[in-house]
């Protein structure tokens, strides 16, 4: 598809937890083949502290992570996107901006750890659960032989990943 890194945008409503986790995971696991970004339809304005703490605890960098609007990626000068992946059901059902370049899209729904109730331990576990699901999906994406597949096959695999 391209000889530069594949740009992937992870979308969620608040862009404070799931999409941030996915961005950090893919930037780490992508080995230079992928460049991940995240955004939200109604950004919270800050990254959830438990998301940052979890990423730091597993050795993933957190600098530069911020809650931002998806409008940044539909504006002139935005990085060209190959893939747009929604990670929350709310964002999947919203009318998205028109993405320049017609990126492939998929939905990888993950329960929102930011909405978890219970003790601090239970809330932290909800974040670990979300990280685990996203980590598995990111590994499947990274393992795809994208350069050898046609666009339809890549789109099929990208959507199948969300069903795992």
Secondary structure in CASP SS format (residue, H / E / C, confidence):
PFRMAT SS
TARGET T0000
AUTHOR 0000-0000-0000
METHOD secondary structure of the structure
MODEL  1
X C 1.00
X C 1.00
X C 1.00
X C 1.00
X C 1.00
X E 1.00
X E 1.00
X E 1.00
X E 1.00
X E 1.00
X E 1.00
X E 1.00
X C 1.00
X C 1.00
X C 1.00
X C 1.00
X C 1.00
X H 1.00
X H 1.00
X H 1.00
X H 1.00
X H 1.00
X H 1.00
X H 1.00
X H 1.00
X H 1.00
X H 1.00
X H 1.00
X H 1.00
X C 1.00
X C 1.00
X C 1.00
X C 1.00
X E 1.00
X E 1.00
X E 1.00
X E 1.00
X E 1.00
X E 1.00
X E 1.00
X C 1.00
X C 1.00
X C 1.00
X C 1.00
X C 1.00
X C 1.00
X C 1.00
X C 1.00
X H 1.00
X H 1.00
X H 1.00
X H 1.00
X H 1.00
X H 1.00
X H 1.00
X H 1.00
X H 1.00
X C 1.00
X C 1.00
X C 1.00
X C 1.00
X C 1.00
X C 1.00
X C 1.00
X C 1.00
X C 1.00
X C 1.00
X C 1.00
X E 1.00
X H 1.00
X H 1.00
X H 1.00
X H 1.00
X C 1.00
X C 1.00
X C 1.00
X C 1.00
X C 1.00
X C 1.00
X C 1.00
X C 1.00
X C 1.00
X E 1.00
X E 1.00
X E 1.00
X E 1.00
X C 1.00
X C 1.00
X H 1.00
X H 1.00
X H 1.00
X H 1.00
X H 1.00
X C 1.00
X C 1.00
X C 1.00
X C 1.00
X C 1.00
X C 1.00
X C 1.00
X C 1.00
X C 1.00
X C 1.00
X E 1.00
X E 1.00
X E 1.00
X E 1.00
X C 1.00
X C 1.00
X C 1.00
X C 1.00
X C 1.00
X H 1.00
X H 1.00
X H 1.00
X C 1.00
X C 1.00
X C 1.00
X C 1.00
X H 1.00
X H 1.00
X H 1.00
X H 1.00
X H 1.00
X H 1.00
X H 1.00
X H 1.00
X H 1.00
X H 1.00
X H 1.00
X H 1.00
X H 1.00
X H 1.00
X H 1.00
X H 1.00
X H 1.00
X H 1.00
X H 1.00
X H 1.00
X H 1.00
X H 1.00
X H 1.00
X H 1.00
X C 1.00
X C 1.00
X H 1.00
X H 1.00
X H 1.00
X C 1.00
X C 1.00
X H 1.00
X H 1.00
X H 1.00
X H 1.00
X H 1.00
X H 1.00
X H 1.00
X H 1.00
X H 1.00
X H 1.00
X H 1.00
X C 1.00
X C 1.00
X C 1.00
END
